[in-house]
Amino acid sequence: MARTALSDDERESRRQVVLAAAHRLYRERGALPPVADIASAAGLAKGTVYLYFRTKEEIFVALLEDGFARMFAALEPLLDSLPRGGAAVAGAFAAGFGRLIAGSGDLLPLAALGNAILEQNLPVEPMRRFKLALANGLAASGARLEAHTGLTPPGSGETLLLRTYALTLGLWQALSYPAALRSLLQEPGLRGLDRDFGTELEGAVAALWLGHFNGT
């Protein structure tokens, strides 16, 4: 008997089941699990997973894409609430952005895997789709930032948000230590590295934005 073709909604539902299983395993293990393990956790045959994703790297880029989509959606009300121009923008954004990042789940850990792991075995088309979504999100949010704060010239909002993301990811990588190594930071010569990520992020973002808005 021939199989009944899945509807688009059914296919998307099954795709989300795969992504949820992959995300759950990643959180449990702190590493990218094999496709066979993802399939088992999703209650699917390994071959079924390959109908939706060709490699485990493609699965995790999809997770990263979803994470960025949620971040850009959360940015909208924050950008809309900013004061128009002046140095007050910096503090207002830094505080709100800190809260946004604190609630972003695994976005930064997954983003940190990007160049080192996720892109190695990734087909060109999924990478193009991910990069295009990221570029479009930055452009739209940048234009929103300019409209609500008066930041000029055109395109500077996108640049500022890109630099904010780079700063955020860099700080997270610099201050994220495995639990087994955190005790080392109590040694006298290493205490300067024992910093709270949230506190450092808010201060660094405020300084970055103040440089852009000071005098506007």
PyMOL commands that place a pseudoatom at each C-alpha (Angstrom):
pseudoatom trace, name=CA, resn=MET, resi=1, chain=A, elem=C, hetatm=0, pos=[0.000, 0.000, 0.000]
pseudoatom trace, name=CA, resn=ALA, resi=2, chain=A, elem=C, hetatm=0, pos=[1.396, 3.396, -0.979]
pseudoatom trace, name=CA, resn=ARG, resi=3, chain=A, elem=C, hetatm=0, pos=[2.147, 5.862, 1.776]
pseudoatom trace, name=CA, resn=THR, resi=4, chain=A, elem=C, hetatm=0, pos=[-0.040, 8.921, 2.085]
pseudoatom trace, name=CA, resn=ALA, resi=5, chain=A, elem=C, hetatm=0, pos=[1.981, 12.043, 1.367]
pseudoatom trace, name=CA, resn=LEU, resi=6, chain=A, elem=C, hetatm=0, pos=[2.361, 14.363, 4.326]
pseudoatom trace, name=CA, resn=SER, resi=7, chain=A, elem=C, hetatm=0, pos=[0.809, 17.798, 4.143]
pseudoatom trace, name=CA, resn=ASP, resi=8, chain=A, elem=C, hetatm=0, pos=[3.003, 20.879, 4.508]
pseudoatom trace, name=CA, resn=ASP, resi=9, chain=A, elem=C, hetatm=0, pos=[1.743, 21.348, 8.067]
pseudoatom trace, name=CA, resn=GLU, resi=10, chain=A, elem=C, hetatm=0, pos=[2.543, 17.739, 8.929]
pseudoatom trace, name=CA, resn=ARG, resi=11, chain=A, elem=C, hetatm=0, pos=[6.012, 18.028, 7.452]
pseudoatom trace, name=CA, resn=GLU, resi=12, chain=A, elem=C, hetatm=0, pos=[6.698, 21.207, 9.415]
pseudoatom trace, name=CA, resn=SER, resi=13, chain=A, elem=C, hetatm=0, pos=[5.372, 19.575, 12.582]
pseudoatom trace, name=CA, resn=ARG, resi=14, chain=A, elem=C, hetatm=0, pos=[7.715, 16.629, 12.139]
pseudoatom trace, name=CA, resn=ARG, resi=15, chain=A, elem=C, hetatm=0, pos=[10.596, 18.988, 11.397]
pseudoatom trace, name=CA, resn=GLN, resi=16, chain=A, elem=C, hetatm=0, pos=[9.908, 20.808, 14.671]
pseudoatom trace, name=CA, resn=VAL, resi=17, chain=A, elem=C, hetatm=0, pos=[9.883, 17.483, 16.530]
pseudoatom trace, name=CA, resn=VAL, resi=18, chain=A, elem=C, hetatm=0, pos=[13.388, 16.791, 15.187]
pseudoatom trace, name=CA, resn=LEU, resi=19, chain=A, elem=C, hetatm=0, pos=[14.598, 20.242, 16.195]
pseudoatom trace, name=CA, resn=ALA, resi=20, chain=A, elem=C, hetatm=0, pos=[13.108, 19.936, 19.681]
pseudoatom trace, name=CA, resn=ALA, resi=21, chain=A, elem=C, hetatm=0, pos=[14.820, 16.574, 20.184]
pseudoatom trace, name=CA, resn=ALA, resi=22, chain=A, elem=C, hetatm=0, pos=[18.144, 17.967, 18.952]
pseudoatom trace, name=CA, resn=HIS, resi=23, chain=A, elem=C, hetatm=0, pos=[17.882, 20.964, 21.254]
pseudoatom trace, name=CA, resn=ARG, resi=24, chain=A, elem=C, hetatm=0, pos=[17.044, 18.786, 24.248]
pseudoatom trace, name=CA, resn=LEU, resi=25, chain=A, elem=C, hetatm=0, pos=[20.019, 16.502, 23.635]
pseudoatom trace, name=CA, resn=TYR, resi=26, chain=A, elem=C, hetatm=0, pos=[22.333, 19.456, 23.096]
pseudoatom trace, name=CA, resn=ARG, resi=27, chain=A, elem=C, hetatm=0, pos=[21.310, 20.935, 26.450]
pseudoatom trace, name=CA, resn=GLU, resi=28, chain=A, elem=C, hetatm=0, pos=[21.805, 17.600, 28.192]
pseudoatom trace, name=CA, resn=ARG, resi=29, chain=A, elem=C, hetatm=0, pos=[25.209, 16.853, 26.669]
pseudoatom trace, name=CA, resn=GLY, resi=30, chain=A, elem=C, hetatm=0, pos=[26.648, 20.252, 25.852]
pseudoatom trace, name=CA, resn=ALA, resi=31, chain=A, elem=C, hetatm=0, pos=[27.681, 18.936, 22.435]
pseudoatom trace, name=CA, resn=LEU, resi=32, chain=A, elem=C, hetatm=0, pos=[26.188, 18.121, 19.056]
pseudoatom trace, name=CA, resn=PRO, resi=33, chain=A, elem=C, hetatm=0, pos=[24.667, 14.610, 19.231]
pseudoatom trace, name=CA, resn=PRO, resi=34, chain=A, elem=C, hetatm=0, pos=[24.758, 12.170, 16.277]
pseudoatom trace, name=CA, resn=VAL, resi=35, chain=A, elem=C, hetatm=0, pos=[21.771, 12.082, 13.941]
pseudoatom trace, name=CA, resn=ALA, resi=36, chain=A, elem=C, hetatm=0, pos=[20.965, 8.547, 15.144]
pseudoatom trace, name=CA, resn=ASP, resi=37, chain=A, elem=C, hetatm=0, pos=[20.541, 9.841, 18.709]
pseudoatom trace, name=CA, resn=ILE, resi=38, chain=A, elem=C, hetatm=0, pos=[18.391, 12.741, 17.534]
pseudoatom trace, name=CA, resn=ALA, resi=39, chain=A, elem=C, hetatm=0, pos=[16.172, 10.363, 15.570]
pseudoatom trace, name=CA, resn=SER, resi=40, chain=A, elem=C, hetatm=0, pos=[15.774, 8.073, 18.583]
pseudoatom trace, name=CA, resn=ALA, resi=41, chain=A, elem=C, hetatm=0, pos=[14.902, 10.988, 20.872]
pseudoatom trace, name=CA, resn=ALA, resi=42, chain=A, elem=C, hetatm=0, pos=[12.342, 12.203, 18.301]
pseudoatom trace, name=CA, resn=GLY, resi=43, chain=A, elem=C, hetatm=0, pos=[10.791, 8.746, 17.958]
pseudoatom trace, name=CA, resn=LEU, resi=44, chain=A, elem=C, hetatm=0, pos=[11.698, 8.577, 14.269]
pseudoatom trace, name=CA, resn=ALA, resi=45, chain=A, elem=C, hetatm=0, pos=[13.815, 6.377, 12.052]
pseudoatom trace, name=CA, resn=LYS, resi=46, chain=A, elem=C, hetatm=0, pos=[17.245, 7.789, 11.227]
pseudoatom trace, name=CA, resn=GLY, resi=47, chain=A, elem=C, hetatm=0, pos=[16.343, 7.826, 7.545]
pseudoatom trace, name=CA, resn=THR, resi=48, chain=A, elem=C, hetatm=0, pos=[13.278, 9.944, 8.282]
pseudoatom trace, name=CA, resn=VAL, resi=49, chain=A, elem=C, hetatm=0, pos=[15.442, 12.662, 9.834]
pseudoatom trace, name=CA, resn=TYR, resi=50, chain=A, elem=C, hetatm=0, pos=[17.481, 12.797, 6.614]
pseudoatom trace, name=CA, resn=LEU, resi=51, chain=A, elem=C, hetatm=0, pos=[14.308, 13.695, 4.731]
pseudoatom trace, name=CA, resn=TYR, resi=52, chain=A, elem=C, hetatm=0, pos=[14.427, 17.047, 6.497]
pseudoatom trace, name=CA, resn=PHE, resi=53, chain=A, elem=C, hetatm=0, pos=[18.110, 17.610, 7.273]
pseudoatom trace, name=CA, resn=ARG, resi=54, chain=A, elem=C, hetatm=0, pos=[21.132, 16.237, 5.435]
pseudoatom trace, name=CA, resn=THR, resi=55, chain=A, elem=C, hetatm=0, pos=[23.632, 16.586, 8.314]
pseudoatom trace, name=CA, resn=LYS, resi=56, chain=A, elem=C, hetatm=0, pos=[23.566, 17.219, 12.057]
pseudoatom trace, name=CA, resn=GLU, resi=57, chain=A, elem=C, hetatm=0, pos=[25.190, 20.577, 11.331]
pseudoatom trace, name=CA, resn=GLU, resi=58, chain=A, elem=C, hetatm=0, pos=[22.155, 21.525, 9.248]
pseudoatom trace, name=CA, resn=ILE, resi=59, chain=A, elem=C, hetatm=0, pos=[19.918, 20.658, 12.202]
pseudoatom trace, name=CA, resn=PHE, resi=60, chain=A, elem=C, hetatm=0, pos=[21.835, 22.954, 14.510]
pseudoatom trace, name=CA, resn=VAL, resi=61, chain=A, elem=C, hetatm=0, pos=[21.995, 25.810, 12.037]
pseudoatom trace, name=CA, resn=ALA, resi=62, chain=A, elem=C, hetatm=0, pos=[18.195, 25.555, 11.947]
pseudoatom trace, name=CA, resn=LEU, resi=63, chain=A, elem=C, hetatm=0, pos=[18.185, 25.836, 15.751]
pseudoatom trace, name=CA, resn=LEU, resi=64, chain=A, elem=C, hetatm=0, pos=[20.456, 28.857, 15.532]
pseudoatom trace, name=CA, resn=GLU, resi=65, chain=A, elem=C, hetatm=0, pos=[18.242, 30.427, 12.881]
pseudoatom trace, name=CA, resn=ASP, resi=66, chain=A, elem=C, hetatm=0, pos=[15.206, 29.994, 15.145]
pseudoatom trace, name=CA, resn=GLY, resi=67, chain=A, elem=C, hetatm=0, pos=[17.145, 31.530, 18.042]
pseudoatom trace, name=CA, resn=PHE, resi=68, chain=A, elem=C, hetatm=0, pos=[18.031, 34.616, 16.026]
pseudoatom trace, name=CA, resn=ALA, resi=69, chain=A, elem=C, hetatm=0, pos=[14.445, 34.957, 14.817]
pseudoatom trace, name=CA, resn=ARG, resi=70, chain=A, elem=C, hetatm=0, pos=[13.261, 35.051, 18.435]
pseudoatom trace, name=CA, resn=MET, resi=71, chain=A, elem=C, hetatm=0, pos=[15.970, 37.562, 19.308]
pseudoatom trace, name=CA, resn=PHE, resi=72, chain=A, elem=C, hetatm=0, pos=[15.004, 39.929, 16.489]
pseudoatom trace, name=CA, resn=ALA, resi=73, chain=A, elem=C, hetatm=0, pos=[11.334, 39.646, 17.499]
pseudoatom trace, name=CA, resn=ALA, resi=74, chain=A, elem=C, hetatm=0, pos=[12.249, 40.517, 21.096]
pseudoatom trace, name=CA, resn=LEU, resi=75, chain=A, elem=C, hetatm=0, pos=[14.340, 43.466, 19.889]
pseudoatom trace, name=CA, resn=GLU, resi=76, chain=A, elem=C, hetatm=0, pos=[11.353, 45.197, 18.282]
pseudoatom trace, name=CA, resn=PRO, resi=77, chain=A, elem=C, hetatm=0, pos=[9.636, 46.463, 21.455]
pseudoatom trace, name=CA, resn=LEU, resi=78, chain=A, elem=C, hetatm=0, pos=[13.005, 47.354, 22.984]
pseudoatom trace, name=CA, resn=LEU, resi=79, chain=A, elem=C, hetatm=0, pos=[13.986, 49.490, 19.995]
pseudoatom trace, name=CA, resn=ASP, resi=80, chain=A, elem=C, hetatm=0, pos=[10.534, 51.085, 19.867]
pseudoatom trace, name=CA, resn=SER, resi=81, chain=A, elem=C, hetatm=0, pos=[10.837, 52.132, 23.525]
pseudoatom trace, name=CA, resn=LEU, resi=82, chain=A, elem=C, hetatm=0, pos=[14.171, 53.929, 23.180]
pseudoatom trace, name=CA, resn=PRO, resi=83, chain=A, elem=C, hetatm=0, pos=[14.366, 57.709, 23.660]
pseudoatom trace, name=CA, resn=ARG, resi=84, chain=A, elem=C, hetatm=0, pos=[15.001, 59.790, 20.592]
pseudoatom trace, name=CA, resn=GLY, resi=85, chain=A, elem=C, hetatm=0, pos=[18.688, 60.641, 20.364]
pseudoatom trace, name=CA, resn=GLY, resi=86, chain=A, elem=C, hetatm=0, pos=[21.149, 61.661, 23.004]
pseudoatom trace, name=CA, resn=ALA, resi=87, chain=A, elem=C, hetatm=0, pos=[23.230, 59.719, 25.468]
pseudoatom trace, name=CA, resn=ALA, resi=88, chain=A, elem=C, hetatm=0, pos=[20.160, 58.318, 27.282]
pseudoatom trace, name=CA, resn=VAL, resi=89, chain=A, elem=C, hetatm=0, pos=[19.720, 55.839, 24.438]
pseudoatom trace, name=CA, resn=ALA, resi=90, chain=A, elem=C, hetatm=0, pos=[22.865, 53.971, 25.454]
pseudoatom trace, name=CA, resn=GLY, resi=91, chain=A, elem=C, hetatm=0, pos=[21.836, 53.167, 28.999]
pseudoatom trace, name=CA, resn=ALA, resi=92, chain=A, elem=C, hetatm=0, pos=[18.262, 52.339, 28.044]
pseudoatom trace, name=CA, resn=PHE, resi=93, chain=A, elem=C, hetatm=0, pos=[19.305, 49.914, 25.341]
pseudoatom trace, name=CA, resn=ALA, resi=94, chain=A, elem=C, hetatm=0, pos=[22.093, 48.298, 27.382]
pseudoatom trace, name=CA, resn=ALA, resi=95, chain=A, elem=C, hetatm=0, pos=[19.763, 47.492, 30.284]
pseudoatom trace, name=CA, resn=GLY, resi=96, chain=A, elem=C, hetatm=0, pos=[17.039, 46.088, 28.035]
pseudoatom trace, name=CA, resn=PHE, resi=97, chain=A, elem=C, hetatm=0, pos=[19.471, 44.167, 25.874]
pseudoatom trace, name=CA, resn=GLY, resi=98, chain=A, elem=C, hetatm=0, pos=[21.055, 42.593, 28.937]
pseudoatom trace, name=CA, resn=ARG, resi=99, chain=A, elem=C, hetatm=0, pos=[17.657, 41.230, 29.966]
pseudoatom trace, name=CA, resn=LEU, resi=100, chain=A, elem=C, hetatm=0, pos=[17.006, 40.007, 26.434]
pseudoatom trace, name=CA, resn=ILE, resi=101, chain=A, elem=C, hetatm=0, pos=[20.289, 38.100, 26.291]
pseudoatom trace, name=CA, resn=ALA, resi=102, chain=A, elem=C, hetatm=0, pos=[19.726, 36.640, 29.767]
pseudoatom trace, name=CA, resn=GLY, resi=103, chain=A, elem=C, hetatm=0, pos=[16.528, 35.086, 28.416]
pseudoatom trace, name=CA, resn=SER, resi=104, chain=A, elem=C, hetatm=0, pos=[17.945, 33.950, 25.081]
pseudoatom trace, name=CA, resn=GLY, resi=105, chain=A, elem=C, hetatm=0, pos=[18.608, 30.365, 26.156]
pseudoatom trace, name=CA, resn=ASP, resi=106, chain=A, elem=C, hetatm=0, pos=[21.238, 28.595, 24.095]
pseudoatom trace, name=CA, resn=LEU, resi=107, chain=A, elem=C, hetatm=0, pos=[21.635, 31.267, 21.443]
pseudoatom trace, name=CA, resn=LEU, resi=108, chain=A, elem=C, hetatm=0, pos=[25.180, 32.292, 22.405]
pseudoatom trace, name=CA, resn=PRO, resi=109, chain=A, elem=C, hetatm=0, pos=[26.519, 28.750, 22.984]
pseudoatom trace, name=CA, resn=LEU, resi=110, chain=A, elem=C, hetatm=0, pos=[25.151, 27.675, 19.610]
pseudoatom trace, name=CA, resn=ALA, resi=111, chain=A, elem=C, hetatm=0, pos=[26.480, 30.814, 17.908]
pseudoatom trace, name=CA, resn=ALA, resi=112, chain=A, elem=C, hetatm=0, pos=[29.916, 30.136, 19.394]
pseudoatom trace, name=CA, resn=LEU, resi=113, chain=A, elem=C, hetatm=0, pos=[29.940, 26.781, 17.604]
pseudoatom trace, name=CA, resn=GLY, resi=114, chain=A, elem=C, hetatm=0, pos=[29.345, 28.475, 14.256]
pseudoatom trace, name=CA, resn=ASN, resi=115, chain=A, elem=C, hetatm=0, pos=[32.669, 28.651, 12.462]
pseudoatom trace, name=CA, resn=ALA, resi=116, chain=A, elem=C, hetatm=0, pos=[34.326, 25.870, 14.419]
pseudoatom trace, name=CA, resn=ILE, resi=117, chain=A, elem=C, hetatm=0, pos=[31.745, 23.122, 13.902]
pseudoatom trace, name=CA, resn=LEU, resi=118, chain=A, elem=C, hetatm=0, pos=[28.462, 24.009, 12.282]
pseudoatom trace, name=CA, resn=GLU, resi=119, chain=A, elem=C, hetatm=0, pos=[29.780, 25.293, 8.969]
pseudoatom trace, name=CA, resn=GLN, resi=120, chain=A, elem=C, hetatm=0, pos=[32.238, 22.454, 8.297]
pseudoatom trace, name=CA, resn=ASN, resi=121, chain=A, elem=C, hetatm=0, pos=[29.775, 19.956, 6.822]
pseudoatom trace, name=CA, resn=LEU, resi=122, chain=A, elem=C, hetatm=0, pos=[26.955, 22.292, 5.934]
pseudoatom trace, name=CA, resn=PRO, resi=123, chain=A, elem=C, hetatm=0, pos=[25.589, 22.387, 2.366]
pseudoatom trace, name=CA, resn=VAL, resi=124, chain=A, elem=C, hetatm=0, pos=[25.736, 25.797, 0.715]
pseudoatom trace, name=CA, resn=GLU, resi=125, chain=A, elem=C, hetatm=0, pos=[21.989, 26.389, 0.482]
pseudoatom trace, name=CA, resn=PRO, resi=126, chain=A, elem=C, hetatm=0, pos=[21.176, 26.039, 4.219]
pseudoatom trace, name=CA, resn=MET, resi=127, chain=A, elem=C, hetatm=0, pos=[24.102, 28.320, 5.023]
pseudoatom trace, name=CA, resn=ARG, resi=128, chain=A, elem=C, hetatm=0, pos=[22.906, 30.872, 2.476]
pseudoatom trace, name=CA, resn=ARG, resi=129, chain=A, elem=C, hetatm=0, pos=[19.401, 30.745, 3.977]
pseudoatom trace, name=CA, resn=PHE, resi=130, chain=A, elem=C, hetatm=0, pos=[20.753, 31.241, 7.494]
pseudoatom trace, name=CA, resn=LYS, resi=131, chain=A, elem=C, hetatm=0, pos=[23.074, 34.102, 6.535]
pseudoatom trace, name=CA, resn=LEU, resi=132, chain=A, elem=C, hetatm=0, pos=[20.301, 35.788, 4.526]
pseudoatom trace, name=CA, resn=ALA, resi=133, chain=A, elem=C, hetatm=0, pos=[17.900, 35.592, 7.491]
pseudoatom trace, name=CA, resn=LEU, resi=134, chain=A, elem=C, hetatm=0, pos=[20.582, 37.057, 9.747]
pseudoatom trace, name=CA, resn=ALA, resi=135, chain=A, elem=C, hetatm=0, pos=[21.382, 39.862, 7.297]
pseudoatom trace, name=CA, resn=ASN, resi=136, chain=A, elem=C, hetatm=0, pos=[17.699, 40.688, 6.803]
pseudoatom trace, name=CA, resn=GLY, resi=137, chain=A, elem=C, hetatm=0, pos=[17.103, 40.715, 10.556]
pseudoatom trace, name=CA, resn=LEU, resi=138, chain=A, elem=C, hetatm=0, pos=[20.007, 43.093, 11.140]
pseudoatom trace, name=CA, resn=ALA, resi=139, chain=A, elem=C, hetatm=0, pos=[18.895, 45.377, 8.307]
pseudoatom trace, name=CA, resn=ALA, resi=140, chain=A, elem=C, hetatm=0, pos=[15.278, 45.555, 9.496]
pseudoatom trace, name=CA, resn=SER, resi=141, chain=A, elem=C, hetatm=0, pos=[16.233, 46.092, 13.138]
pseudoatom trace, name=CA, resn=GLY, resi=142, chain=A, elem=C, hetatm=0, pos=[18.839, 48.661, 12.121]
pseudoatom trace, name=CA, resn=ALA, resi=143, chain=A, elem=C, hetatm=0, pos=[16.264, 50.634, 10.145]
pseudoatom trace, name=CA, resn=ARG, resi=144, chain=A, elem=C, hetatm=0, pos=[13.888, 50.459, 13.118]
pseudoatom trace, name=CA, resn=LEU, resi=145, chain=A, elem=C, hetatm=0, pos=[16.643, 51.746, 15.398]
pseudoatom trace, name=CA, resn=GLU, resi=146, chain=A, elem=C, hetatm=0, pos=[17.310, 54.689, 13.100]
pseudoatom trace, name=CA, resn=ALA, resi=147, chain=A, elem=C, hetatm=0, pos=[13.598, 55.541, 12.825]
pseudoatom trace, name=CA, resn=HIS, resi=148, chain=A, elem=C, hetatm=0, pos=[13.029, 55.582, 16.577]
pseudoatom trace, name=CA, resn=THR, resi=149, chain=A, elem=C, hetatm=0, pos=[16.223, 57.308, 17.705]
pseudoatom trace, name=CA, resn=GLY, resi=150, chain=A, elem=C, hetatm=0, pos=[17.235, 59.546, 14.814]
pseudoatom trace, name=CA, resn=LEU, resi=151, chain=A, elem=C, hetatm=0, pos=[20.574, 57.764, 14.388]
pseudoatom trace, name=CA, resn=THR, resi=152, chain=A, elem=C, hetatm=0, pos=[22.324, 58.781, 11.159]
pseudoatom trace, name=CA, resn=PRO, resi=153, chain=A, elem=C, hetatm=0, pos=[23.529, 58.189, 8.481]
pseudoatom trace, name=CA, resn=PRO, resi=154, chain=A, elem=C, hetatm=0, pos=[21.345, 55.463, 6.934]
pseudoatom trace, name=CA, resn=GLY, resi=155, chain=A, elem=C, hetatm=0, pos=[22.833, 52.034, 7.568]
pseudoatom trace, name=CA, resn=SER, resi=156, chain=A, elem=C, hetatm=0, pos=[24.482, 53.040, 10.825]
pseudoatom trace, name=CA, resn=GLY, resi=157, chain=A, elem=C, hetatm=0, pos=[21.804, 51.239, 12.837]
pseudoatom trace, name=CA, resn=GLU, resi=158, chain=A, elem=C, hetatm=0, pos=[22.616, 47.952, 11.157]
pseudoatom trace, name=CA, resn=THR, resi=159, chain=A, elem=C, hetatm=0, pos=[26.326, 48.531, 11.777]
pseudoatom trace, name=CA, resn=LEU, resi=160, chain=A, elem=C, hetatm=0, pos=[25.744, 49.310, 15.446]
pseudoatom trace, name=CA, resn=LEU, resi=161, chain=A, elem=C, hetatm=0, pos=[23.660, 46.176, 15.974]
pseudoatom trace, name=CA, resn=LEU, resi=162, chain=A, elem=C, hetatm=0, pos=[26.236, 44.013, 14.207]
pseudoatom trace, name=CA, resn=ARG, resi=163, chain=A, elem=C, hetatm=0, pos=[28.979, 45.393, 16.461]
pseudoatom trace, name=CA, resn=THR, resi=164, chain=A, elem=C, hetatm=0, pos=[26.741, 44.856, 19.485]
pseudoatom trace, name=CA, resn=TYR, resi=165, chain=A, elem=C, hetatm=0, pos=[26.294, 41.202, 18.563]
pseudoatom trace, name=CA, resn=ALA, resi=166, chain=A, elem=C, hetatm=0, pos=[30.021, 40.718, 17.958]
pseudoatom trace, name=CA, resn=LEU, resi=167, chain=A, elem=C, hetatm=0, pos=[30.793, 42.312, 21.319]
pseudoatom trace, name=CA, resn=THR, resi=168, chain=A, elem=C, hetatm=0, pos=[28.193, 40.145, 23.046]
pseudoatom trace, name=CA, resn=LEU, resi=169, chain=A, elem=C, hetatm=0, pos=[29.462, 36.884, 21.581]
pseudoatom trace, name=CA, resn=GLY, resi=170, chain=A, elem=C, hetatm=0, pos=[33.084, 37.807, 22.250]
pseudoatom trace, name=CA, resn=LEU, resi=171, chain=A, elem=C, hetatm=0, pos=[32.394, 38.636, 25.889]
pseudoatom trace, name=CA, resn=TRP, resi=172, chain=A, elem=C, hetatm=0, pos=[30.431, 35.420, 26.351]
pseudoatom trace, name=CA, resn=GLN, resi=173, chain=A, elem=C, hetatm=0, pos=[33.277, 33.357, 24.928]
pseudoatom trace, name=CA, resn=ALA, resi=174, chain=A, elem=C, hetatm=0, pos=[35.831, 35.192, 27.083]
pseudoatom trace, name=CA, resn=LEU, resi=175, chain=A, elem=C, hetatm=0, pos=[33.872, 34.774, 30.316]
pseudoatom trace, name=CA, resn=SER, resi=176, chain=A, elem=C, hetatm=0, pos=[32.280, 31.370, 29.818]
pseudoatom trace, name=CA, resn=TYR, resi=177, chain=A, elem=C, hetatm=0, pos=[34.242, 28.772, 31.764]
pseudoatom trace, name=CA, resn=PRO, resi=178, chain=A, elem=C, hetatm=0, pos=[33.419, 25.106, 32.343]
pseudoatom trace, name=CA, resn=ALA, resi=179, chain=A, elem=C, hetatm=0, pos=[32.233, 24.468, 35.889]
pseudoatom trace, name=CA, resn=ALA, resi=180, chain=A, elem=C, hetatm=0, pos=[35.307, 22.332, 36.558]
pseudoatom trace, name=CA, resn=LEU, resi=181, chain=A, elem=C, hetatm=0, pos=[37.604, 25.283, 35.848]
pseudoatom trace, name=CA, resn=ARG, resi=182, chain=A, elem=C, hetatm=0, pos=[35.765, 28.079, 37.621]
pseudoatom trace, name=CA, resn=SER, resi=183, chain=A, elem=C, hetatm=0, pos=[37.595, 27.375, 40.877]
pseudoatom trace, name=CA, resn=LEU, resi=184, chain=A, elem=C, hetatm=0, pos=[40.844, 28.312, 39.129]
pseudoatom trace, name=CA, resn=LEU, resi=185, chain=A, elem=C, hetatm=0, pos=[39.612, 31.888, 38.889]
pseudoatom trace, name=CA, resn=GLN, resi=186, chain=A, elem=C, hetatm=0, pos=[39.930, 32.222, 42.648]
pseudoatom trace, name=CA, resn=GLU, resi=187, chain=A, elem=C, hetatm=0, pos=[43.705, 31.997, 42.396]
pseudoatom trace, name=CA, resn=PRO, resi=188, chain=A, elem=C, hetatm=0, pos=[45.299, 35.423, 43.046]
pseudoatom trace, name=CA, resn=GLY, resi=189, chain=A, elem=C, hetatm=0, pos=[46.716, 35.856, 39.571]
pseudoatom trace, name=CA, resn=LEU, resi=190, chain=A, elem=C, hetatm=0, pos=[43.448, 34.969, 37.840]
pseudoatom trace, name=CA, resn=ARG, resi=191, chain=A, elem=C, hetatm=0, pos=[40.886, 36.931, 39.798]
pseudoatom trace, name=CA, resn=GLY, resi=192, chain=A, elem=C, hetatm=0, pos=[40.828, 39.673, 37.184]
pseudoatom trace, name=CA, resn=LEU, resi=193, chain=A, elem=C, hetatm=0, pos=[39.147, 37.181, 34.858]
pseudoatom trace, name=CA, resn=ASP, resi=194, chain=A, elem=C, hetatm=0, pos=[36.399, 36.325, 37.341]
pseudoatom trace, name=CA, resn=ARG, resi=195, chain=A, elem=C, hetatm=0, pos=[33.754, 38.654, 35.917]
pseudoatom trace, name=CA, resn=ASP, resi=196, chain=A, elem=C, hetatm=0, pos=[29.972, 38.472, 35.784]
pseudoatom trace, name=CA, resn=PHE, resi=197, chain=A, elem=C, hetatm=0, pos=[28.915, 38.238, 32.137]
pseudoatom trace, name=CA, resn=GLY, resi=198, chain=A, elem=C, hetatm=0, pos=[25.681, 40.186, 32.586]
pseudoatom trace, name=CA, resn=THR, resi=199, chain=A, elem=C, hetatm=0, pos=[27.369, 43.066, 34.360]
pseudoatom trace, name=CA, resn=GLU, resi=200, chain=A, elem=C, hetatm=0, pos=[30.221, 43.260, 31.864]
pseudoatom trace, name=CA, resn=LEU, resi=201, chain=A, elem=C, hetatm=0, pos=[27.835, 43.025, 28.914]
pseudoatom trace, name=CA, resn=GLU, resi=202, chain=A, elem=C, hetatm=0, pos=[25.659, 45.903, 30.081]
pseudoatom trace, name=CA, resn=GLY, resi=203, chain=A, elem=C, hetatm=0, pos=[28.684, 48.118, 30.700]
pseudoatom trace, name=CA, resn=ALA, resi=204, chain=A, elem=C, hetatm=0, pos=[30.365, 47.292, 27.407]
pseudoatom trace, name=CA, resn=VAL, resi=205, chain=A, elem=C, hetatm=0, pos=[27.201, 47.759, 25.340]
pseudoatom trace, name=CA, resn=ALA, resi=206, chain=A, elem=C, hetatm=0, pos=[26.437, 51.060, 27.047]
pseudoatom trace, name=CA, resn=ALA, resi=207, chain=A, elem=C, hetatm=0, pos=[29.953, 52.305, 26.232]
pseudoatom trace, name=CA, resn=LEU, resi=208, chain=A, elem=C, hetatm=0, pos=[29.671, 51.174, 22.611]
pseudoatom trace, name=CA, resn=TRP, resi=209, chain=A, elem=C, hetatm=0, pos=[26.302, 52.848, 22.119]
pseudoatom trace, name=CA, resn=LEU, resi=210, chain=A, elem=C, hetatm=0, pos=[27.375, 56.016, 23.924]
pseudoatom trace, name=CA, resn=GLY, resi=211, chain=A, elem=C, hetatm=0, pos=[30.126, 56.421, 21.363]
pseudoatom trace, name=CA, resn=HIS, resi=212, chain=A, elem=C, hetatm=0, pos=[27.559, 56.252, 18.557]
pseudoatom trace, name=CA, resn=PHE, resi=213, chain=A, elem=C, hetatm=0, pos=[24.942, 58.514, 20.133]
pseudoatom trace, name=CA, resn=ASN, resi=214, chain=A, elem=C, hetatm=0, pos=[27.069, 61.030, 21.989]
pseudoatom trace, name=CA, resn=GLY, resi=215, chain=A, elem=C, hetatm=0, pos=[26.403, 64.358, 20.346]
pseudoatom trace, name=CA, resn=THR, resi=216, chain=A, elem=C, hetatm=0, pos=[23.478, 63.183, 18.219]
for i in range(1, 216): cmd.bond("trace and resi %d" % i, "trace and resi %d" % (i + 1))
show_as sticks, trace
zoom trace
